[in-house]
Structure formats: C-alpha cells, structure tokens
Amino acid sequence: MDAIFDNLKARFMALCEKNHLLKTTVVVRTRGLTAEEAIGHPDDDDFPLQKGKECLMHAELCGGAGQAFTDRYGDFSGTLETVMQMPLKNNYRRAVFVSTLNAALRQMRLIQGTIHCRDGEPGQCGSELADHIKSRFGSVKITQVGFQPRMVQQLAGAFPLRLLDLDPDNIGTRKFGVQVEGPEMTEAALRWADLLLVTGTTLVNNTIGPFLSGPPVLFYGTTIAGAAYLMEWDRFCARST
C-alpha cells in the first residue's frame, strides 16, 4: 500500500512546487465535524456518521476546503510541508493528509466536490448514481464497498448487488434486501462483479489496494476527490460542493 501513497505524494508534491506552496507558511486546521455539521438533517438516520462509526475531518488551506472520512480523528495545525513529510502510519495521519490534499487541490481550482452533501441530497445522489451506472456500464453486477445507505437503497432494486463493509454491526445483516459481507469475502465478491463501487474511505483506512486491479472501479464520495484527480481514477459524487 505504501507505493500508492508514495505515488500520490510525488504527484501532489509536483503540484505544490509548481504553485510555490511548499515554501509558503500555510496553516492547515483539521477538525472533526459533528454529524449535523457534516450532513445536516437527512430524512433517515442510518448513515455511519450519525451512528458515531466515522467522523468527517475538515481541512482549510488558503480559502480551499476539503474533507475526509475516518474512524480516528483529532485536531491538526501546521504547514503544508509538514503534512507532506508526515509518515502516514495510521488512519488519523492519512485523514489529515487526504483532507489537506483535497483542500489544496480545491484551492488550486483543480477539483470540485470536496464538501459532503447535506439534508436530502444523499438520496438524490443515490438516484443519480443508479442512472449514471445504467447509462455508462449497462446492466452490470455490482460489488459495493462501504455501506452508503441511500446508494444501496437505489442500487439494490436496479442491479445484482453485493455489499462489503468493515463495520461488525453491519456484517451478517441485510440492508435493503442485500446481505452485508465482511472483508473475508472480498476476493470472491471481486471475482463475481462486473463493476466495483468503492468508497473513498478505503484510501484513508489503507484498504484500497485490492480494488485497483480486476473489474472497473468507480469510486464515490468526497474523501477521494483529490486522489482521483491525481491518479486518474473514476469518481462519482453528484451532490457534493
């Protein structure tokens, strides 16, 4: 997995040098957002954020803002150069790096969609995702990685769907008629699928590697906005800002 981050850091470093950011003292403040701050008041209460399983880290850099989901969170303040030199040895540090990356590329006006959608927008995104997959990929078998409830709700009735998740409270349960499978089923679920729909949080928790070879991959969410741009990965995030 280190090779992925080494490649990502190298591409990010080149952009920072080109834009003369590394030698400039840039203060980055990253903080955990409450569920209400992050997603407002959606109609349903089954999002991981609302259940305390994840936190949305929020970074601001020279007017650019970026976010990243993580299960380990805390405050951080330092220069962009400090972030680039930070060993990415746990989910907290990777969340700082990824949210900072998103904020920096947003500040450079290279990407949009770095702030999570709110209120009823996740449901709208799920509906648009189903239409997007139908028009682009056709009638495919989908393995979704990460439980995003409105996406699963929309996809379950439209495609053959398998669902992988790391949350032990979800594994073994049924969500909208779909059995939630644990990480031990990853290899089988990848072999079965025509398309992988993968949460960007896999970048922060360092489980992204197995999903980068095999069936086509469509990442979703704000977390992977900057990495998708730099690594030329396909991404869907219809209602983020």
N, C-alpha and C positions, 0 to 999 in steps of 0.2 A: 504493500500500500504506500510505502514511502516514496516510490517512484512517481506515483500520481501527484503527490504534494510537491515533490521536487520540480516536476514539470510545470505544475501550476504556479509555484513560486517564481520560477525562472521567467515565465511569460508575464507575470504581474510585475516583477522587478524591471523588466524591459520597459513596460509602460510607465512605471513610476520614474525611471530615469529620463525617459523621453519628455515627461511632463514636469521634470525638475521638482519632484515631491520629496525625494529621499533626503535631500539636504535642507529642506524646509522643516521647521519645527511645527508639526501638525499634531494637535491634541485630539485623541480619539477617546470618546467616552462611550462605554458599552454598558448597558444595564438590562436587567431582566424586566420585561413588561408583565403586568397582570393580564389575565385573560380578557378582562373588559377593555383595557388599553389596546390589546393586540387585535382582537376580532370583534369588539363591540358587543352587540346583543343579537346573535343569530337566533332563529326560531327554535332550534334544537339545542340540547345540552350534552351531546355525545362527542365533542371534539376533545382530543388529548389535552389541549391547553386548559380546558375547563375542568378536567379531572386531575390536574396537577401532575400529569405524567411528563410534560415538557414545558419549557419556558422559551419565550421568544427574546433573543438578545437583539438589542438595537444599538447600532453604531452611527455616529455622526462625525463627518470629516469635511471641513470647509464647505458646508452647505449641502453636502451629499449625505444621504441616509441609506442604511442597509440593515438587513435583519438576518438572523439565522436561528433555527430551532435547535435546542439542545436539552439534555437532561441534567447537565451540570452547568451552572451559571453563577455569575458574580460580576462585580464592577471591574473596570479596567480603564486606566488613563495612561497615555504615553504617546510617543511619536510613531509615525508610520514605519520608520526604520526599525524601531524596537519591535513592532509587530512582525516585521519581516524576518527578524533574527530569532524570534521566539521558537523554541523547539515545540513541535506540535504533538506532544506526547499524551494528551488526554482530550476528552470532549470539550472541556471548558476552553482550553487554549485553541482548539480547532474552531470553536464557535466564535471566539474573538477574531481569529484570522479571517474566517469566512464572512462574518458580518462586516468587518473592515474592508475586505476585498469588494463586497457589494457596494459599500458606501463610496469607496474610492472610484470605482468604475462609473457609478452614478454621477459623482462629482465631475468626472471627465466627459460626461454625456455620451458614454458608450453603451449604456444599458438603461432600460426602464424596468418597472415591475419589481422593485426591491422592497416594497412595503406591503404587508399582508392585507388581503381584502377583509371587509367587515360586514357585520349585520347579515343581510340576506344574500350577499354576494357569493359566498361559498356555494350555495345552492345553484345560483346562476352559472357559476364556473363549471360545476358538475354536468349540467345540461349541455353547455357549450363543448365540454370535453368529449362527451359521447358523440356529438355531431362531428367534431373535428376528427375523431378516430374513424368514424364511418366513411367520411369523405376522403380521407387520406390513405387509410390502410384497408378499408373494406370490412368484411365480416371475419374478424380475426379472434383467435383465442388469446386472452389477456391474462398475464400474471401481474397483479398489482402488488407492489412492495410498499408497505406502510398503510395503516388504516386511516384514510381520509373519508369520513362518513358520507358526505354528500356525493363524492365521486363514486364510491362503492354503490350507493343507492341508485345512481343513474346508470352505471355500467352493468349492474347485475341483471337488469331486465333486458339488456340490449346485446350482450356478448357472453360467450362462455368465459367464466371468470374464476381465477384462483387468487387467493389473498394471503400474503405472507406478512407477519408482524412480529415484533420483538417483545411486545407487552404480554407478560404471562397472564394478565387478567383477560386478555382477548383470545389468546391461543386456545383452541378447542371449542370456542363458542361459534355461533352463527350470526353473521351480520347481513341483514337484508337477504337472507337465504343462502349466503356464501359461508362455507366453513373457513375459519381463520386457522392457518397453519403456521407452525413455528419454523425457526431457521434451519432445523434439521431436514426440512422438506425443500430447501432452496434448489438443490440440484435437480430434483425431479420436476419441480414447478417450472424451472427454466427450460428443461427439455420439452415439456408439454406445450409451452407458449409459442405463439407467433409474434407477440409483441410484449415487451416489458414496460410497465408503467411504474416508475420508480421515484419515490420521494427524494428530494434533495437532501434530506436529513442524513441519508447514507454517507454523504461527504463528511459531515461533522462527526458521526459515530464510527467512521472509518470502515464501513462495510460495503463500500461502493464497488470494490474490485470485481467480484463475481458477475456483476451486472453489465460490465463493459465489453464482454465478449459473448457471442451467441446471437440470440434474436435481436431485432432492432429495439432500441431503448428510447422511450420518451420520458424524460424527467419532468417532474411537476413541482411547483412551489417557488417561493421567493428565495429560499436558502441557497439554491444552486444557480442563481441568476448570473453572477459574475463568472463562476467556473464554467458554466455552459457557454458563455461568450468566448472565454479564452481558449477553451478546449474544443470548441465547435461541437458541443453536444446538443441534441434536440431537446427543447424545453417547451412546456405548456403552462401558462399561468395567466388566465384570461382576465381576471378582475383585480389583480394587484395594481398598485400605483407606483 
